[in-house]
Amino acid sequence: MVEKVSEYTLWNYNDQDDVKSVDANFDVYDIPYDVIWLDIEHTNGKRYFTWDPAKFPNSEEMINNVASKGRKMVTIVDPHLKSDSNYGVYVEARDKGYNVKNKDGGDYDGWCWPGSSSWPDFTNPEVRKWWASKFLFEEYKGSTPSLFTWNDMNEPSVFNGPEITFHKDVKHMDGFENRDLHNMYGFYVQQATAEGQLLRSNNQERFFVLTRAFFAGSQRWGSAWTGDNMGDWSHLKVSNPMMLSLNLVGITHSGADIGGFFKNPDTELLTRWYQASTLWLI
């Protein structure tokens, strides 16, 4: 039997006290939930595998407080790396030659949430192994066994790229161009992340990774959701056939944003969305 997982996320929580208050109020109003999610603003300047030291000074305490009630926490870890010589993950990827390349052989540079960014080449098994190591507790400071992962923007999303993604002539391992394997990039991001969670537990604990980009076989590495939808009736209507289609190809643990990501649904629409979502797994 597979149980539905009830999850709660916002674009941003103000700080650690805000998370504590939201968590407590679910109990006050007797609203069940299983997972609370932190978006990009929990990081130190949009550098993944970090915490904002002023807003989240004791992340382990925060995660453990949530876990003490049988709940989990998820943080977002996207594949773009802020181009910053003071950001260790970026520097390591750059110095090891792990990033995808532009047509001239240099590191591909594009814009995403942090501004100027680079992207590791997840088609390379060595890069995936390196990325997985970043989930070890000694690497991802402030993480705990109750912290899991959300891979977003992993098509990948490049704000100043053609069609808001990589240029088609971006180079991957063995000279393959992105046009040859574009849809596999998100698959490999999720795989490397799941392998990181397995690595940190010495293959003893089940992983959880939610992804926005996926490919045939992605169900092996975690769950998927349908992306940033609108809070209107047409997007509620299309959610069911989208997830039924995912189910038909084996990606059964899938869901959609309840109430939409953009816009504010009225009371009736939100109620109907909650009713429909009782049939979804996430």
C-alpha positions in Angstrom: 0.0 0.0 0.0 1.3 3.5 -0.9 0.1 6.3 1.3 -0.4 9.9 0.2 2.3 12.3 1.4 1.0 15.7 2.5 3.5 18.4 1.9 3.7 22.2 2.6 5.9 24.6 0.8 6.2 28.3 0.1 8.4 30.4 -2.1 10.1 31.5 1.0 10.1 31.3 4.8 11.4 34.4 6.5 13.7 32.5 8.9 14.1 29.6 11.3 11.5 31.1 13.7 9.0 31.4 10.8 9.4 27.7 10.0 8.9 26.8 13.7 5.8 28.9 13.8 4.3 27.4 10.7 5.0 23.9 11.9 3.4 24.6 15.3 0.3 26.1 13.8 -0.4 23.0 11.8 -0.7 21.3 15.1 -2.8 24.1 16.6 -5.4 23.8 13.8 -5.1 20.0 13.6 -4.0 20.0 9.9 -2.0 16.9 9.0 1.2 17.2 7.0 4.3 15.2 6.5 7.0 17.4 4.8 7.9 21.1 5.0 10.0 22.5 2.1 12.5 25.3 2.0 13.0 27.1 -1.3 16.2 29.0 -2.5 16.1 31.8 0.1 17.2 29.4 2.9 20.7 29.4 1.3 23.6 31.7 1.8 23.2 33.9 -1.3 21.7 31.2 -3.5 24.7 28.9 -3.1 23.4 25.4 -2.8 24.5 23.1 0.1 24.6 26.2 2.3 22.4 28.0 4.9 21.8 31.7 5.4 23.8 32.1 8.7 21.6 35.0 9.9 18.2 33.5 9.1 19.0 29.8 9.7 21.7 29.8 12.3 20.9 26.4 13.7 19.5 24.3 10.8 20.1 21.0 12.6 17.9 22.1 15.6 15.2 23.2 13.2 15.2 19.9 11.2 15.3 17.8 14.4 12.3 19.8 15.8 10.3 18.9 12.7 11.6 15.3 12.8 10.5 14.9 16.4 6.9 15.0 15.3 7.5 12.3 12.6 7.9 14.8 9.8 10.6 15.5 7.3 12.2 18.5 5.7 13.2 19.1 2.1 15.6 21.8 0.8 16.0 22.8 -2.8 19.3 21.9 -4.6 19.4 23.1 -8.2 22.1 22.2 -10.7 23.3 25.7 -11.5 26.3 26.9 -9.5 26.8 30.5 -8.7 30.0 31.9 -10.4 31.7 33.0 -7.2 35.3 32.4 -6.3 34.3 32.3 -2.6 31.8 29.4 -3.3 33.7 26.1 -2.8 31.3 23.9 -4.8 31.7 26.2 -7.8 35.4 26.5 -7.5 35.8 22.7 -7.2 33.7 22.0 -10.3 35.5 24.7 -12.3 39.0 23.5 -11.3 38.3 19.9 -11.9 36.8 20.7 -15.4 33.4 19.3 -14.4 31.2 21.9 -16.0 29.5 21.7 -19.4 31.4 23.6 -22.1 30.4 26.2 -24.7 31.1 25.6 -28.4 34.6 27.1 -27.9 35.6 24.8 -25.1 35.3 27.1 -22.2 32.9 26.7 -19.3 29.4 27.5 -20.4 28.1 30.6 -18.6 24.4 31.5 -18.2 22.0 33.2 -15.9 19.8 31.6 -13.3 18.7 32.6 -9.8 22.2 33.5 -8.5 23.0 35.5 -11.7 26.1 34.3 -13.6 26.2 30.5 -13.2 27.8 27.3 -14.5 26.4 23.8 -14.8 28.1 20.5 -13.9 28.1 17.9 -16.7 25.9 15.2 -15.1 26.3 13.0 -18.1 29.8 12.2 -16.8 29.8 9.4 -14.1 32.7 11.0 -12.4 30.8 14.3 -12.0 27.7 12.4 -10.6 30.0 10.7 -8.1 31.4 14.1 -7.1 27.9 15.6 -6.8 26.8 12.7 -4.7 29.6 13.3 -2.2 28.3 16.8 -1.6 25.4 15.3 0.4 27.7 13.7 3.0 27.1 15.3 6.3 30.6 16.6 6.5 30.1 18.3 3.2 26.5 19.6 3.5 27.0 21.3 6.9 23.8 21.6 8.9 22.0 18.7 7.2 20.7 15.6 9.0 19.3 12.2 8.1 15.8 13.8 8.1 16.7 16.3 5.4 15.8 15.4 1.8 16.0 17.1 -1.6 14.1 18.9 -4.3 15.8 19.3 -7.7 14.2 22.3 -9.6 15.4 24.2 -12.7 17.1 21.0 -14.0 15.9 20.9 -17.6 18.1 23.0 -17.1 16.6 26.5 -16.9 18.9 29.2 -18.3 17.2 32.6 -18.2 19.2 34.1 -21.0 19.4 30.9 -23.1 17.5 30.1 -26.2 14.1 28.7 -25.2 15.2 29.5 -21.6 17.6 26.5 -21.6 21.1 25.4 -22.8 22.2 26.4 -26.3 21.9 23.3 -28.5 25.7 23.3 -29.1 26.7 23.1 -25.4 29.2 20.3 -25.1 28.9 17.3 -22.7 31.2 14.3 -22.1 32.8 12.8 -25.1 31.8 15.8 -27.3 28.1 15.1 -27.3 26.1 18.3 -27.9 23.1 19.1 -25.8 20.8 18.7 -28.8 21.7 15.0 -28.6 20.7 14.3 -25.0 18.9 17.4 -23.6 16.1 15.4 -21.9 18.6 13.2 -20.1 20.2 16.1 -18.2 17.4 16.3 -15.6 17.4 12.5 -15.3 21.1 12.5 -14.3 20.7 15.4 -11.9 18.1 13.4 -10.0 20.2 10.2 -10.2 23.3 11.9 -8.7 21.2 13.5 -6.0 19.6 10.2 -5.0 23.0 8.5 -5.0 24.2 11.2 -2.7 21.5 10.4 -0.1 22.3 6.7 -0.4 26.0 7.5 0.1 25.4 9.5 3.2 23.6 6.6 4.9 25.9 3.9 3.6 23.0 2.6 1.5 20.9 2.0 4.6 18.2 4.6 4.3 15.7 5.2 1.5 16.2 8.4 -0.5 13.7 11.0 -1.5 14.3 13.4 -4.4 11.6 15.4 -6.1 12.4 16.6 -9.7 10.9 18.9 -12.2 12.8 17.5 -15.2 12.7 13.7 -15.9 13.1 11.1 -18.6 12.3 7.4 -19.2 13.3 5.5 -16.1 13.3 8.5 -13.7 11.0 6.6 -11.3 14.0 4.7 -10.2 15.5 7.8 -8.7 12.5 9.5 -7.0 9.4 11.5 -7.6 8.2 14.2 -10.1 5.9 17.1 -10.1 4.3 19.0 -13.0 6.1 22.3 -12.4 4.9 25.9 -11.8 1.2 25.9 -12.6 -1.5 28.6 -12.4 -4.2 28.9 -9.8 -7.1 28.7 -12.2 -9.6 26.1 -13.3 -7.9 25.2 -16.5 -4.8 24.1 -14.7 -6.7 22.1 -12.2 -8.5 20.4 -15.2 -5.2 19.5 -16.9 -3.5 18.2 -13.7 -5.3 14.8 -13.8 -4.5 13.8 -17.4 -0.9 15.0 -16.9 -0.4 12.7 -13.9 -2.3 9.8 -15.5 0.0 10.1 -18.4 3.0 10.0 -16.1 1.5 6.9 -14.4 1.2 5.1 -17.7 5.0 5.4 -18.3 5.8 4.2 -14.8 6.2 7.5 -12.9 3.5 6.9 -10.4 4.8 9.0 -7.5 3.9 12.3 -9.0 1.8 15.4 -8.2 1.0 19.0 -9.0 1.0 22.2 -7.0 -2.3 22.3 -5.1 -3.9 25.7 -5.7 -1.3 26.6 -8.3 2.1 28.2 -8.0 1.1 31.5 -9.6 -2.1 33.5 -8.9 -4.4 33.1 -5.9 -7.4 30.7 -6.3 -10.7 31.6 -4.8 -12.2 29.5 -2.0 -14.2 27.2 -4.3 -11.3 26.5 -6.6 -8.9 25.8 -3.7 -11.5 23.4 -2.1 -12.0 21.5 -5.4 -8.2 21.3 -5.8 -7.8 19.8 -2.4 -10.5 17.3 -3.2 -8.9 16.3 -6.4 -5.5 16.0 -4.8 -6.7 13.3 -2.4 -6.3 10.9 -5.4 -2.7 12.0 -6.1 0.3 10.6 -4.3 2.1 13.9 -3.7 
